[in-house]
Amino acid sequence: MNMRKNDLIYVALLLLSASCMRNSSQTWEDLKTAGRYMHRGVDAVFGKEYESRLLTSDEEFTGPYDEEFIPLQDSDLKNTQASLESAIPQPKGIPGQKGIPSLSEFYPPSGTLQAIFKPVHFHTDEYAIKEKRDLEVLSLIATYMKEHAKTLLTIEGHCDERASASYNLALGMRRANYVRSFLVKQGIDLNRIYTVSRGKEQPTSLGHSPEDWKTNRRSEFKIYEP
């Protein structure tokens, strides 16, 4: 039993010593992974078993669990954010300048448009859209934008209350930019879509339960139609 624990500690030390040769984002992921596997290894010594197998599709991936939520360091978001923004260029114009309406002139869709521009939601600590119903919402929005060539769109990224304000501002922008990239890839002119992060400052649910957090992890839409 002691040998098993010592082996696990030795593996963790090897990961830590190697981490200085890798970037901070990968190091943090390695540390999280090592910690979880050390925990599972010690449990196994006492007879607690875990299933281990390769995943064959995205649908089989079920993590991370809310109780395992470990915020990334603020610095870990910077390189990923720069990569995300470089993938789809930002609009040429700036809201409020050169004939482009300011962000305050964009408004929440009302009436029948509310059924199209519904908020989409995210898993804990993630910025990609995975739920089928949310992907269907984005497809409806893309169709509407194609049929209404003068409509401009602002995407707001929101987070739940956990982690620091700066982390959530960065994560909110990643979420907004992911949705924007999805719509651009559906054929919408990138110069018609703007993004803004609200971080954790504008929750729609004021509670502190997992359900409240799920509700607040979202992107919302505002439009401008001349």
N, C-alpha and C positions, 0 to 999 in steps of 0.2 A: 504493500500500500504506500509506504514511504517512497519507494522507488518511483511509483507512478506520479506522485505529487512532485518529486524532484525533477522528473523528466519534463513535466508541464512548465515548471518554473524556469528550467533551462531553455526551453523553446521560447518562452516569453522574453527572456534576456537576450537571446539571439536576435529576435525581432527588433528589440529596442536598440541594440548596437548597430543593426543594419539601417535603422531609420534615418540616421544622420546623412546617409547617402541618397535619400529620396526626398521628393517634395513634401510639403506639409500636409497636403490633402491626402496623399497616399499613406503617409505615416499615420494620420489620424484614423483612417479606415482600417489599417493593419492593427492598431492598438485596440479598436473596438472589437475586431474579429478575434484577436488573440484573447482578450478578456472573456468573451463569451465562450470560446472553446475551452479555456482554462476552467471556467465555471462548470461547463458540461463534463469535462474530464474528471474533476473532483467528484461530481455527482455520480458518475459512472463507477468510481471506486467503491461507493457506498450502495451500488446496486440499482441506481436510477438510470434507465436506458433512454436513448434518443434515437429517432429514425435518421438515417443519413443516406442520401441518394442524390443523383444528379437531377437537375430540373430540365425538362424537355421543351417547355414553352413558357411564355410570359405569364399565362394564366395560373401556373403552378406556384408562382412567387407570392407569398402571403405576408411578408414582413415589410417594414419593421412594426413590431407590436407597440402600442402606446406605452405600455409599462417599460419598454426597453428604450424609450426616447432618450437619445443622447445628442444634444445640439452640437453641430460642428462648431469649430472655432470661427470667429468672424473672418479671420484671415483666409480660412479655407475656401470661402465663397468667392474671393476676389478673382482668382485665376479662372474658375469655372464661369463666373459672370462675364468676364472679358471674352472668353471663348464663345459663350452663348450669343453675345451681342454681335460678334464678328460674323457669325453664321448668316444672319439676316441683317442687312444694313438698316440703320435707323432712318426715319423720314428725313428728307432734305430740309423741310421747313420746320419751324419751331412754333408751337401754339402761341398765339398772341402777337406774332410778327408777320409782316409782309402778306397781309390778307388772310392769314390763317386764324380761325377763331381761338380765343384763349380757352384754357381748360374749364374755366368757370362758365363758359357758354355751352358746354356739352351738358346733356341732361339725361336722366334715367328714362328709358323707353316706357311709354304708357300705352294704355288700351291694348289692342291686339298685339302690339310689338313686345309686350311683356312676356308673351308665350314663346317668343323667338329668342330674345336676349336675356335668357335666364342665367343666373350665376352658375359657374362650374366649380367643382370642388377637388381638393387634393388630399392625398394621404399624408400622414405625419412626416414632416421633415423632407417632403418631396415637392417637385415642381412640374412633373409630367402628368398629363391627364391620362387616367387609366380606365375609369368607369365608362361602360358603354353608353349610358344615358347622357353623360357629359360630352362624349364624342359626338353623339347625335345632335346635341345643342350646338356645338361648334359647326357642324355641317349645315344646320339650318341658318346660322348666322352668315356663313360663307355664301349660301344661296341668296340670301336677302341682299348682301353687299354686292353681289354680281348683278342683281336685278335693279339695284338703286345706286347707280354709279356716282352720284354726288354725295352720298352719305359718308360722313366721317365717323370714326370710332375711337373711343378711348377705353383701354383695358386697365382696370385697377387690380393690383395684386394685394391680397390680404392674408394675414397669418393669425394663428391663435396666440394666446397670451404668454406662452412659454418662451424661454430664451431671451436674449438681450434685445433692446430696441434696434441697435445697429444690425444685428444678425437678421432680424425679421424684416427690416427695410430691404436688405439685400435679397432675402428669400422671396419677398413679395415682388420684387422686380424680376426675379427669375421666373416666377409664375406668370406674370403679365407678359414677359417676352416669349415664353414658351407658347402661350395662346396666340400671340401675334404671329409667331413663326408658323404655327399650324394654319392660320388663316391665309397667310401669304403663300404657303405651299398649295393651298386650295385655289389659287389664282387671283387673290385680292391684291390690288396695288399696295405695296408697302408704304407708300406716301399718304395713304388714307387712314393709317392705324397708328395711334400713339399709345404709349404705356406710361404708367405711373405706379409707384409703390406706396401703399398706405401702412405697411408694416402691421403692427398689432394695435394701432391706434383707433380703428373704427370697427369694433366687433358688432355683429348683428345680434349675437347672443351673449348676455352678460354673466352667465353662470360659469362654473369652473369644472364641469364634468367632461368626460370624453366626448359626449354628444355635443356639448357646447363648442368644444374645440373643433370638432368635425365641421360644424356649421360655419365657423369663422375662417376656416382654411379654404379660401375661395378666390375667384376672379369675378369681378362685376363689370358691367358694360354701361357706357354712356355714349350717346350718339349726338351728332349735329347734322341737321338736314336743312340746307338753305331754302 
